[in-house]
């Protein structure tokens, strides 16, 4: 493993990311689009860390048979576009050449600056024919966009529609609001009352991709027309757009009176105290605006990219957030050689971090990547508030060349630990680990096999326990369970993967039961030692049901479990504050023989001398 300055040499300089959204010059032409149809899927490109394969960068075209008519869409992937990049979906106006439009409007330059990508919907031979007649084409094109092996997307998208192409894209947003981060429409005539009403009263049920969520008696289901979705109309047809504007103002729960903004025009902000599900964590952050004058592409980008959201298939876990501005925050993007492969990782040392700051190692879920996970979890906001240094791991190419998953995790962690210790002013006694799904599996297995590495761990949606032979597996290698105490907290969803759900008191044994059995045994506790069998309720709509076990000698929390009653498997940023509130109280000192002495501080080490030995 690396030591001292050798560790520093293993990392590259900071990579620029998310450049400011200023109006860009037109730049050079795109040339003729290369065909995707029938093209072999791209090969693995191990020369790049967390990038789409180099052969996929550039300007592409693909086609669809829609009712016997061939329709096309374009894709532009900038040279440094990462895996699961943010995409902006653009519906170009009638009568333009798409390549020239992307050049002259500055969209191609914006994608290059931001290291992102574009997916472009195009009119048919007779031009755009209206929202409903175009539904089959938009569905076919966006179906390909959302799931293919040529490129991968963040999972939520920005939408921009121009002219008569705008209603077709807006209609898709009305029907699929969980999949849209924010939207802007230029010169749009809007949608009809009839179309909007056909979706407004539809309700989101408890079906998930994993386990159905059962709502309590009297629970009020959320409607499509209550899905918060930031929206900006620019030079709209004022008379015809009225129905659309009213729909999105209602969906965003805006105040009645708009306020003037020099760039956005008349702005209707989400009502303070709004109880919308999609902003239950971030607060009233959404906006609906109408600008009767022209706006630049840079201004549109600035509006859209102020937002992010996550969870596109289950409404009650879907949340709208502020997007992290890497440049403004100073989030560093580094690479490192790990087991012969170049790997990416992020470091965020917030201004609030003082000398000897704690460090949280973050392991994203399968396919999530470091950049996806920063926004999806909002860990950066926890770091800002608490002064903790974040180190976010990125995975390696896995089942296709445009997807990643965990690999060489133990080797990666050891090198990262030494690099971070050498490069930053941090406290090695307060190293913590967290993760979600597959990343939780890494965290939990490390806690079992190498408990001396962390003062405490806290993760979500993947428990782990030793097998019958008393071992766990990391990167295909088995390691014995050390059977040493380590403070541990796990959160999972009611609608999570079937092998995790239920409670520890039901009649169905599963992986969560095995996780609890192992750690309770190591801690010298039993299931009956829990603080309350019913679980303590907290959070929005009392969504968190939490059980806690206390160390018998020190009388401090040693094991904790929370069930989120209103989410599926995917992560939600409501949980990291809970995870950190557990982690921050622990430290651990490792002796030369590997023995760990652990401490608990009620103040989270803010008050000198209040720690006590566990």
N, C-alpha and C positions, 0 to 999 in steps of 0.2 A: 504494500500500500504506500501511497505517497506521503512524504513528510515535508514540512516547512516550505521552502521556496520551490521545491520540486512540484508540490501540489499546485502552486500558482501557475507554473509553466504549462500545466495540463489544460488550462482554460483559455478561450480566445477573448478578444476584446468584445465589449458590449455591441450587440447588433441593434441598429435602429428599428423601431417598430411603431406603427400607428402614428405616422407623421401628421402634423396638424392639417386639418381639412381646409386648406386654402384653395382658391381657384387656381387650377393648373393650366399651363399653356397647352395648346392643342397637341404638340409633339408630332412625331412622324406617323405616317399612315400604317395601317395594320396589314395591308396586303390582302391576298386571297385567303379565305378561311380554309383550313385543312379539314378533311372529312373524318368524323369519328365513326360513322356507320361502317361496321365490318372490320374496324381496326382492332388488332390484337390489344389486349389489356397491357398497360405499361409494366416493364420489368422492375424489379426491386432496385432502388438507387441508394446503395449504402454509403455513397460518398456524401450524402446530405443528411443532416439531422433534422427530423420533423419538417420535411419539405415534401410537397408533391414531387413525383419523379420529374427530372429535368425535361424528359421527352414530352411531358404533358403541358409544359408552359407554352403560351402563345395563344393564337386565335383559331377557334375550331367551329365547325358546323355539324349539326346532326338533324335528322329528318324524322317525321312521323306521318303515318297514314291516318288521316282523320276523315272518316266518311268517304273514302275514295279520293281525297285530295291530299297531295303531298304538302306538308307544312314543315317549316324549318325553325330552328333556334340556334343561337350562337353562344359560344363560351369563350371568355377571355380569362386566362390564368397568368398572373404576373410571374416574373422569374423567381421570386422568393416566396411564393404562396405556400403557407404551411399546410400540413394535413389538417382536415376539418377546419378550414378557413371560414371566416365570415364571407358571405357572398351578398352582393346586391343584385336583385332580380329586376330587370328593366324591361318595360314594354315600350318599344320605340314608336314614334308616331307614324302615321301613314306617309308614304311618298318620300322616304329618306333611304339612302344607302346606309346600312347598319354600321359598316366599318367607318365610314366618314362621320356618321353621327357620334360614334364613340370617341373618335379623334377630336372633332371640333367642339363637342360639348365638354371635353376634359375628363370624361369617365375613364378612358383608358389610362390617362396620366394619374388620376386619383388611385386607381387600382395598383399601379406601379409604386406610387408613393407609400401607400398603406400596406403593401405586400398582401393584397387581397385579390378577389376574383369577381367576375361578372357573369351572370346568366341572362341572356337577352331573348325575349319573346318578340316575334316578328309577325306582321300582318300577312294574311293570305293573298292570293292573286287579285282579289277584288278589294283589298284593304280590310281594315277591322270592321266587323259586322255587328258589333254590340256585345254586351256582357254575356247574355245567355247563349246566343249562337256560338260564341267563342269558348264556351265552357269545356267542350270536349278537347279542343286543342290545348288549352291551358292545363287541363288535367294531365294530358299525355306528356306535355313538355316538362311540367313540374314533377310528375311522377318519375321521369328519367333523372331529372336534376337531383331529386332527393335520395335516389338509390341507384348507383352505378359503380362500376369498378375502374372508371377513368379518373375520377376525382372524388373527394369526400368533402362534406360541408359541416359547418358548425352544428346544424340541426334546426336553427332558427334563422330567419332571413330578413333582410331589409328589402322593401318593395318601392319602386319608383315607376310610375306610369305617366306617359305623355299623350296628350290629345285624345284621339278616339281609341287609343290602346289602353288608356287608364281604366275605364270601367271594367274591362275583362280581368285585369289584375286585381282591382278592388273587389270584384265579385268573389274571386278566389279567397281573398283575405276575410271577407264576411263569412265564408263557408269553412275556413280553416284558421281562425284567429290565433289559436295556440301556437301556430308555426311562424308567426310574423312578429318581429321585434318592434319595428316602427315602419311607417309608410308615408310617402309623399306623392302627390299627384299634381301634374302641371297641365293647365288648359283642359281640365276634365269637366265633362258634363255630369259626372256622378252617376248614381244608380237610382232605380225607381223605388217608390214606396213599396210596391208589390214584391219586388225581389228582396228588399231588406226585411220586410215583414215575414217572408217565408223562412227566415233563419232566426229572427230576433227571439222568439219564445222557445227555441230548442234548448234542451237542458243537458248538462253534462252528468252522466251517470257514474257509477262506481266501477265500471269495467276497466281493467288494466291489462297489460301484456303478461302479467304474472298471476296475481291473486286478486279476486274482486274485493273491493272495499265495501263493507256493509255500514251504511249510515244509521245513526240512532233515530229513534222515533221522533217525528216532527222536524227532521232536518230539511232545510230548504235548499234544493239543488240550484246551482249557479246556471244562468242562462247565457247563451251566446252573446246576447246584447248587453251583457255585463262583463265582457272580457276587455280589460283595459288594454288599449292599443294606441300609442302616440300617433297622431295623424296631422299632416300639413297639406292644405290645398293652396296652390300657387296659381294666380290668375285663373280661377275657375269660372265656369259659366254660372254666374251668381244665382240666377233663377232656377236652373235645373239641378244644381248641386245641393239645394236646400235639404232634401231628404237625407242624403248621405251625411251632411254636416250634422243634422239633428241626431242621426243614429250614433255617430261616433262621440258626440258630446254626451249622450246618455250613457254609452258604454264606458266612457272614461269618467263618468260621474263628475262632470265639470261644474264650476260655479256658473251662475246664469250670465253674469256680465263679463264681457271680454275686456282685456287691457291692451293698450297699444304697445307694440315692440317694433323697433326700427327695422329689424331683419324679418321677423316672423309675421308681422302685421297685427291683426287682432288675435289675441291669445286667450284661450279659455283653459285655465289650469284646473287640474283635478282638485276637488273640494277638500280642504283641510278636514281631517277626521274621517275621510272616506273609508267605508268598510269593505271595499272591493277585495276579493280573495287574492287577485294577482298583484296587489300592492300591500298585502298585509304585513310584509316585513320591511319593505323599502319606504313605505309611507306614500303620501300623495305626490308622486313624481311625474305623472303623465300630463300631457298637453295636447290640445287640439287647437290648430291655428289656421287662419285664413289670410293670405297675402294677396291683395289685388294687383300688386306690381311684380315685376320679374325678380327672380332670385338666381344666384349663381349656383353652379354645380357644387362648389365648395360649401356654400351655405346649406344646401340640401344634405350633403354628407355630414356636416357638423350637427344638424338636427338629428339625423338618423342615428349616428354613432355615439350620441350621448347616452344611448340606451343599450341594454342587452336583456335577454331573458333566457330561461331554461325550463325544460320539461315540456315537450311538444305533444304528448299523447294523453296526459292525465291532468285535467283542469285544476284539481285541488292541490297539486304540487307545482303548478306553473306559477312563476313569479317574474315580474318586471323589475329591473334594477338599473342603476347607473353603471355604465361600462367603464372599466379601468383604462385610463389614459397612461400607457406605459411611459411615454416620454415625460409627461408632467410629474408622474409619481417617482420616476427614476427606477422603474423595474428593469433589472438587468437580464439580458438573454445571453447565456454562455453555452459553450460546447466543451465536451471532454471525451477522450478516448476511453471506452469501457469494453474490455474483452475484445479489443480489435475493431470496435465499431464506434463511429462518432455519435455521441448522444448529446441532446440538448437538456438544459435545466434553467430555471429562472431563480433569481435571488431578489427579494424585496426587503431592503433595510429601510423602514420608514423613518421619517425625521423624528418621530417620537421614541425611537429606540435609543436607549442610553448606553453607557459603557457596560460591558459584560451583559449584553442583552440575551434573553432566551432565544432559542432557535426551534422552529417547528418544521420538520421534514414532512412534505406533503406528497402523497402518492395518489394520483388521479385514478379513476376507474378505467376499465378496459375501453380503449379507443378515445378516451377523453382528451389526451394531451395536456401538457402544462398550461398552454395558453387558453384552452377551453376551460380548464378547471379554475383558473384564476377568476374568470368572469362568472362561471356557473355557481361557484360557492361563495363568492365575495369574501374570501379569506383576507384579501388585501385591506378591507375595511376593518376587520378584527385586528389585523396587524397595526394599522394606523392608530386605532384606539388604545391598544394594549402595549405597543412598543416591542412587538415580537418580530424577529427576523424570519421571513418565509423562505424556504428552499423547496421549490416545486420540481419534482422529477418529471421528465418526459420519457415515454416508452420507446420501443424500437418497432420497426415494421413487423407485422405479424401475418394474419391470414391472407391479406392482399397487400399490394404495394402502396395502397392509399389508406391503410388502417394501421394503428399501432396497438401494442399491448406490452405488459411488463416482461422484462428479460434481464438477466444478470443483476438482479436487484441487490443481492448482498454485496457483490463487488462494487456496484455503483454507489451504494450507501457508504461503504467504507472509504472510498475515495472522496466522495462529497464531504463526509464528516471532516476529513483531514484538510481538505481545501478550504472549507468554511472556517475552520478553527484558525488556519494560518492567515486567511485573507481579512477576516472581520473580527471586531472586538466583541466576542460572544462569551457566554458562560457555559462551559461544557457540562456543568452539573445540572443544567436545565435544557437538555436536548429532549425534544418530544417528537412523537410520530403520529400522523393521522393519515386517513385515506378513505376512499369510498369504493365499494364493490371490490373489484380485483385489487385496488389499492389498499382497501381495508384488509384484504387477505394477506398482503405483504406485511402490513403493520402488525396484525395479530400473530402471524407466524414468527416474526422477529421478536415479539414480546415473549413468546414461548421458548424459542431456541436461543435468543440472545438478549435476555432481559436487562443485562448490564448496559446496553447501548442507550437506553432512554430512562428519564426520570419517571415518565408515565406515558401511556398511549390512550388515544380516544379516536374511534373511527366509526364508519357507518356502512351498514348493509353488506357485511360479509364476516360472519364469525369464523373462528378457526379453533381447532382442538387437536391434540395428539391422536393418532390412530391406535389400534389395539397393540401395536408394537411399541408405543410410547414415543413416536417420532412425528415430525412435521416435515413437509417438503417445500423447499425454496429453489426455484429454477431447476427443478428436476433432481435435486440433491436432498437426501434425507438427513435430518439433524435430530438428536435426542432432545426431548423436552427437558428443560433445566429444573422445572418445578420450584421456581423462585418467585416470591411475591413481586408484583409490579402493578401499581394502580392502573385500572383499566375501565374504559367506558365504551359502550357500544350502543348505537342507535340504529333502528331498522323501521321499515314501513309496514303498516297494516296490509297493504297490497303488494308486498315485496315478493322476492323469489320464494317459491313454495317451501323450500327447505329451511327458511329462516322464520316463518311467520308463526302466529299463535302466541301463547304465553308460556312461561316456565311451569305453570300450574295446570295446563291442559293435559289431555291424555295422548297427545301425539308427540313422540320424541323427534327432535330434529337437530340441526347443527347449532342452533342457539342454545338448546339444552346442553349439548356437549361442551360448548364454550363455557357456559356457567358452571357446569360440574367440575371442569378442570380447575378453573380459577378459584372457585369456592374451596375446593380441596386444598389447593396450595395455600390459600389464605387462612385455613383452619376454620372455615365456616360451613354452614349448611344452608339450604334453601330457606329454612324456617327462620334464619337470622335476619331476614329482610326487614326493612323499616315498616312497610305496609304491603300486604298482599294485593290490595286494591290498586296500588300505584298512586303516586301524587300527580295531579293534573295541572298543566300549565300551558301557556301559549295561546295563540289565536284559536278561538273555538275550543279551548282546552285540548288541543290536538296532541300534546305530549303527555304520555303516561309513563312515569318513571319509578323505578325500583332501585334502592340503594342498600348496600351492605357496608358495615363499618368494621374496621380493624378492631379486634377485641381488646388489644392493649392500649393503643393510642386513641381509640374512639374517633377516628377520622374515616372519611369515605375511602374504601379500597376497591370496590367493584360497583359499577352502576350500569343500568340497562334502561333504555327508553324506547317505547314504541310510538311512532308518529302515526296517529290514527287516520290521517288524511293525506297520505302519499303512497305512491307506488314504489318502484325500486330506485328511480333516478334521484340524484342528489338535489337538495334544496338549500339555499343560503340561510334559511331560518335555523339550521342546525349547527354550523360552525361556532356561533357565540356560545352555545351550550357546551360544545366540546372543549372550547378554550376555558370556559368557566370551571371545568373540572381539572384540566391539565395544569393551569397556572399555579396551583398550590403545592406542586411537588418538585423536589430536587433529589439528586442521587449522586453519591460519591463512590467511585469504584476503586477498591484497593488493588495492589499489584497481583494478588491471587484471584482477582475477579469477584471478590465479595462486594456486594453493594449495600451501602448504608443509605436509607431513604429518609427524607424529611418532609414534613407537611407544614406549610405556612398559611394561617388563616387569611393573611393580608395579601397573599400572592407575592411575598417577599418585598412588599413595599414598606413594611414596618420592620426596622432592624431588630433582630433578636427574638422574633415571635415564632420562629420555626421550632418544631418538635420532632423528635425521632419517631419513625413508625416502627 
